[in-house]
Every structure is written in C-alpha cells, then in structure tokens.
Amino acid sequence: MDIQASYPILSTKIGKHPLVYLDNAATTHKPQCVLQAELNYYEKLNSNIHRGAHYLSRMATEEHEAARSAVAQFLHAPSEREIVFTSGTTAGINLVAQVLALSSLIRSGDEILVTTDSHHSNIVPWQMLCQRTGAVLRPIPLTPALTFDMDAYLSMLNARTRIVAAPYISNALGVINPIPEIIAAAKRNNTDTLVLVDGAQSTAHVPVNLSELGCDFYVFSGHKVYAPTGTGVLWGRESLLSSLPPWLGGGEMIKEVSFSGTTYNDLPFKYEAGTPNICGNIVLAAALRYVQEQGISAIDEHEQRLTRMMCEGLNRIGGIDILGPVEGRGALVSIVVPGVHHYDLGTLLDQMGVAVRTGHHCCQPLMQYLGITGTTRYSFALYNTAEEVERALACTERALNMLR
C-alpha cells in the first residue's frame, strides 16, 4: 500500500523538486481519512455539545465522548474520566502548573526537577509556579553522551522534591529518556512526588501504557499525531485530579452556580470550561484510530530503520556532529556542522525540496548547555521512505559542499 498517496499535501512540489518532508517533530501531515473526519463533522454533526435537546447536539455529544473513550483506549488509561481535552502539550503542562499553584501541595523551598533537554513548555510553566510559591526549579544534567544522567538525578532527589517533569523523547536531541526508571526512582524517594511526562514526541512513535507507566500526568499534542493543530490531551490520575482545584471558570465545569457560590462538575469536565474544540477532539480520535490501524510497533520499527539510515549516511558524509547516541533515540536526528550555520543549511535544503527544522527548537537552555545557537533537525513519520532519506542525504552533502 502506498502510504504517501493518502496524504494529499505530500504531492507538493518545491519549485521543480518533489517535497521531502522531514519536519515531523514540529507537526505531522494529515491522511485523507483524518481530513474526511473533519469534513464529516461540519457536514453532518456541527452543533454545540452537552445539554442540547436536539438531534445534532445529541449526535455531536455522543461522538465527542466516544472520542474521549478512544483516547483512553489508545493510552491504556485506567478511566476515560482521566482524559482532559486541551489545545496541546503546552496547555496541558500549564494547566497542571496552574492548579498546583492554586493548591497547597507546593510550598516555599520545595523542589521541581526538570531535564536539561526539556522544551520551553516544560520549563516556563514550572518557573511561573516557582515564582508564585517560592519553590525552586532544578535542571537535571546530561551525561557527556547527551543522555539522561541517572546518577545525577538520584543524587538530586531528596525530601523536598515535589515534582519531576521530563520528556519521554527529547524534541531537540531525539534521545529516549528512561521514563519508567525516572518515575520509579521519584516514587521510591517519596510516594507523594508528582511525575509529569511530556509525551509530545513519543505518542505517535512508541506504545504508551498509562496503566503501567506509573506517572501522575501525561500530556501530548494532536498535531504531532496526524491530528489537527489546537488539539491535545492531559491525562491525570483520577484521585489526584479529583482533589485538585479547577483553573478556568465558566460553562461545563460547573454543577450549579449562584451569586453565593458555585459547585464544580465531576471529572473530566471540571477542567474543560467553555465550548471545547469539538471537531478537533473528534478528529483527534480518528487520527489515533488511524495510528492503531497502521500499528504503533510497525511504525516505530519503520521509523527506526529510517533514523539509522540517516545517521549512517551523515557519518559517511563526514564532518558532521550528530547530537546524542545513534542507538536509543526516537525518530529524529539533530546535527551541528562546524563552520556552517544551521539556518544556511536548512535554507539550501529547502531550495532542493527537503523540509527540515533549524534553530533552538524551543530548547534554549539546552543550547546554552551545549554552547551552540541551534541545530539542523531531520525528523520522521510513518509516511517517510528510504528513498526520501537517500535524497535528503544527497541534498545535505551537496549543500555542505556549497557552504564549506
């Protein structure tokens, strides 16, 4: 089966060159079935959900809540009540940080540990929480091989550790962090320590089982899983979400409102104030079903093959620093070429039809740690092919010959 044929945008030409899209860590393209799901909503279901007595509202509500069940099933979550729809990973982490700021769980002197390879969205919300509570943010260093430093992490855990937040896969390095071991160590140190996993780069690529993982929160963005932008999910442990206060106020998150006070709704609606992205959430479920049909393990195996091809080819070109180990990485490769600016390389690749991402990848603290301004990043999805990798390598070599 020709996977690429089901993605209309992949037939785009960049000048005379066919598009080779290797910017999937930023956003993935959408297959025809996902595009059709969005059209179907607006043609047949468009209506506001919950509380509506008419047919369209009832049908849209059923589809929306079926989408929640589909997400829970995809993540192997214990309960669909733990699935909170958001606009993406950033919104999910901010929601957690904001409600913790409103609670009494985080106090002055408490410590929040984040990985050095974290995206800004897994740093800034915690800095804001620290400003409000007097807690302290501490970065977990990397090993010389640019992997998670478990020894340093274990030495940092102490009685004041309240939150540990880490990406499952680094969006800038591609390194797969040892999330099960990170969670287990945090819970051994203190069972009350909260662990949040940033699943933005993992959800479309590797199996996730939240019934077994042991974290307290998991977040991801739909647009990196073949779904529309402005969609995403926060999963939180039910007992924990039930005990925490709401953040946004308005419709749907209430049971009853009077001028003397308000009683809040049950999960998950307590955290879904206002009209949600109804269409987007329904289409997100369609995208996740599509991933399941392709087989997440088969996707991972295919992408790993492409990633190895890219690393081997870059090493053959020579004079290129691949950040992080070749083994144990997700479906992306970040490089630095001494004497060549990443933007210049990305611009020339674009002119040859190869789409990559250049810059700091919203990881400025990591770039400062590495002493660089940015990288050139190649990232893969299930629709990429070995022929595209070969073409990207040939174009990279040609561009570097022009720039050196």
N, C-alpha and C positions, 0 to 999 in steps of 0.2 A: 504494500500500500504506500502511495506517495503522500507522506505526511504533509510536506510543504504545500501540496495542491489545495489543502483545506484551509490555508492561511492566505487570504486574498492579498494582503499587503506585501507578502514575500515575492510577488511578481514585479515589484517596483524596480525601475531602472534608475541608477545614479549616473546621469549622462548616458554613455554607451555601455556602462558596466551593470551587470545584474547585482542586485543587493545581496551582500553577505552580512547578515545582522548578528553581531556578536556583542550586543549591549543588553543582554537579558537580565543581568543582575540589577539593572536600573528599572526595566519594565519588559514584560513579555508581550508578544503579539497574541491576537485572539483568533482561535479557529472558527470556521463557519458555524459550527453548532452553538458556540457562545454568542456570536453575533446574532444568530437567529433567535436565541433565547431572549435577547434584549428587544428585538423587533416584536416578538410574540407577546411580550409583556405589554408594550404600548398599543399593540393592535387588538389585544383580547382581554387584558386584565386591568388596565390602568385605573386605579382608584386608591383612595386612602384606606389604610387597614385598621383593624380593631374597632369595635363599637359600631361599625356601619351595619345597618339592617338590610341594605340592598344587595343584589346578586353580585355585582362586580366587587364590592368591598369584601363580601364573604369569600369569593374566589381568590382575590389577592391576598387576603389574610391567610387562607389555607396554604397558598404557595409560599408565602413568606415564612410561615412557621415550619413548613416542610423543608425549606432551605436551612433553617436553624438545625433541624434534625440531621440533615445531610452533612452539615459541617461537623456536628458532634460525632457522627459516624466516621467521617474521614479522619478525624483526630483521635478516634477511640477515646473520647471524653466520657467520663462516668455518667454525665447527665446533660441533656440539652439546656437545662436551666443555667448551666455554667457558660453558655455561649452568648457573649455580648457582641452585637454588631457595632463596628466602629468605621471610621474612614480610612483606617490603615494602621500600620505598626506605630507610627508616631503618636497617633491619637490614643492607641491602647496604652502605651507606656505613660503618656501624660495623664490619662485617666487614673491609672494606678497611683502615680506620684501625688496627684491632687487629693484623692480620697485618703491616702495615708497621711497627708498634711492635715486633713480635717479630723483625723482620728487621734487617739492618744498613744498610738503604737510607737511613734518615732519621737525621741526626745533629744535634748541637747546632749552632745557627747556621743550619741550613737554613731555607728559607722556604716557606710554604704560602700560596698566593693563593686567596682565595675572593671571590665577588662580594658586593657590599653587599646585593643583593636576595635573598640565599640564605635558604632555610628553616633553622630551627634545626638540623635533622638534617644540614645541610651546613656547620654551623659547630661545634657542640659536639663531635662526634667528632674533629675536627681540633684543637680546643683540648685535648682529652684526650691526643691524640698528642703535641702540643707539650709538655704537662706531663711526659710520660714521656721525651721525647727531648731537650728543650732547643731544639726547632725554634721558629720564630716564625710566627704567623699574621698575614697582612696582607690587609686588605679592599681590593678594587678599587673605586674610587669610581664614581658615576654622573655622566652629563652633566646640565646643567640641565634637559634634556628627559626625564630619568629613564631614559635608555638606557645601555647599557654604554659606558664611556669607554675606547675603544680606545687613544687616545694615552696616557692614564694607565697603562693596562695594559702597553703596550710599554715605557714608561719604568721600570716596576717589575720587569720580567723581568731577571734577572741570573744570574751563575754559581751563586748559592746557591738558586735556585728549584728545588724538587724536586717540588712538587705544585701543580696548578691544578685547582680544583673549581668547577663552575658549573652552574646550572640551564639547561636548554635553553629553558624558558619560566618566567618568574617567577610563582610562585603568588600573590604579593601585588599585582603590577603588571600582569601579563599580557604584559609585554614579551618578545619573542622575542630571545634573545641570539644574537650572531653566532658560534655554536659552531664551525663549520668554520674561521673565521678565528682564533678563540681557540686552537684546537688547533694550527693551522699555525704560529702565532707562538710558542707554547710549544716546539714541536719544532725550530723554527729556532734558538731561543735555546739549547736543549740537548736533544738527541735522547733523553736519559735522563729528562727531566722527565715525570712521570706526569700524565695528564689524566683526571679523572673527570667524567662528565656525569650530572647529575641529570635523569632523564627522566620524573619523576613527572607533570609537566603536559604532556608532549609525546607520549607513546607512543600515547595514544588519539586524537590530533588531527592529527599530521603524519607523513609517511613517515620511517622511520628505516632507514638502511642502514649497519650497522656494518662491513661490508667496505670501505666507502669513507670513513667519517667520520674515522678516524684516531686516536680516543681509545683509552685503555688500559682504562677501566672505564666501564660504563653501567649504571644502576640504574633500576628502576621498580616501582610498586606495582600489584597486580592490581585492587584495589578502585576504582581510578580508570579502569580499562579494562573495566568491566562484569563483572568477576570478583569472587569473594568477598574479604572482608577477611582479613588474615592470609596473603596470598599476594604473591609478588613475585619478582623476578629480579635477580641480579647477573651481568652479563656481564663477563668479563675476558679480556684477551689470553692465549692458551694458554701461550705461552712464559713469560709473567710469572707467571700463577697456578701454573705448574709449579715455578717457582723459589722461590715464597714459602712460608713455613711454614703449617701448619694453625692454626686457632684453637681451636675446640671439639673435645674428645676424646670418644670413645665408640664406639658401633656404627657400622658402614658406612664410617667414614672410615679404617678400618684394613685392612691386608692380613693381618698376623699380630701377635699380642700375646703376650708372655711377661713374667715379672717382671724379666727382664734388659733388656727393651727392646721397642719397637714399630716396625713398618714401616707407613708410611701408604699409603692407597689412591691410585689414579690419579684424575685429574680426570674428572668434577666432584665425585666422591664424597668427596674429601679435605676438602671444605668443607660436607658435608651429614651431620654427625654426628647419630645418633639417627633415630627414625622421622620421616619428613618429613610435611608436610601433603599426604598422598597425594591425597585427594579434591580439596582446594583446587587442587593443581597440575594435575590432570586437567581441572578445571572452568575454570581459567585458560586452558588451551589451547582449550577450547570457546569462551570469550569472545573470544579472539584470532581464531579462525576466523570468528566472527560479525562482527567488525570488518572482516575481509578481505572477507567476502561483501557488506557494505554499501559497501565501497570507501573506503579511507582518504582518498584525494583528494576524493571526493564528500563525505565527512564534513567535511573541512576547508573546502571551498567553502560548504557549508550553514552551518557554524558561523561562518564569517567574515561571511556575509550577516547573520546574527542579531546579531553583535557590532557591525557597522556601524550597524544599525538602532538598537541600544541607545545607542550613542554619539551618533548624530544626535538621537535623542529626548531624551536627557538634556540635550544642548545647547539644545534648543528650550525645555525647562522653565526653564533659566537658573538662575544662582546655584549651580551645581554644578561642582566641580573634578574632572575626570577625570584620574586619575594616569597619566602616560605618554602617548605619542603615540597617536592614533587608528589610524594605519596601523602595520603591522609588529607587531601584537600577536596573542596567542593568543586562545582563546575565553573570555575573562573581562574584566570591566570593574570596576575599583575606583574608588570615588568618595569625596570628602570634601565635606561641605556646611558651610560656615562657620556657626557658631552652632547647629548641630544635632549631637547626639551620635549616632554610628553605631549604637549599641545601640538607641536610641529609634526610629530609622528602621527598623531590622530588626524590632523588636517590632511596630510598626504594620503593616509589610508582612506579617508572619506572620499577623496577625489578618485580613488581607484574602486569605489563601491563597497568598501569594508567599514562597517559601523562599529566603532569601539568607544569606550568611555575614557576620558582623560581628566586629570585633576586630583583633588584630595579625597574625592568620594565621600564627602561629609565625614571625614575622619582626620581632621586637622591635628588633634593631639597625637594620633599615631604617626602622622607625617613628621611632626616635630620630634617625636621619639626616634624616628628613623633618620632625621636630618635631611629630609628631602621635601620638595614642594608638591610632588604628586607622582602619579604613575600612569601608565597606559594599561587599560584592563580589557581583556578578552573574556567574555562570559557566554555560556552555552545554555541551550534549551533543547527540548526533545526534537524540535524540527531542524536543528542544525545537522550538517552532514560532514563526512570525512573529506569530501571534495571541497567543501567550503573552508575547512581547516587548512587544506593544502593551498588553496587560493589565498587565504589570509597570510599564511607564512610566506608565500612568494611575494605578495604585495609588501609585507613587512621588510623583507630583505631588500626589495627594490627601493622602498622609501628610505631605509637606513643608508643605502649606498648614495642616495642623493643628499642626505643630511650630514654625513660624516666628512 
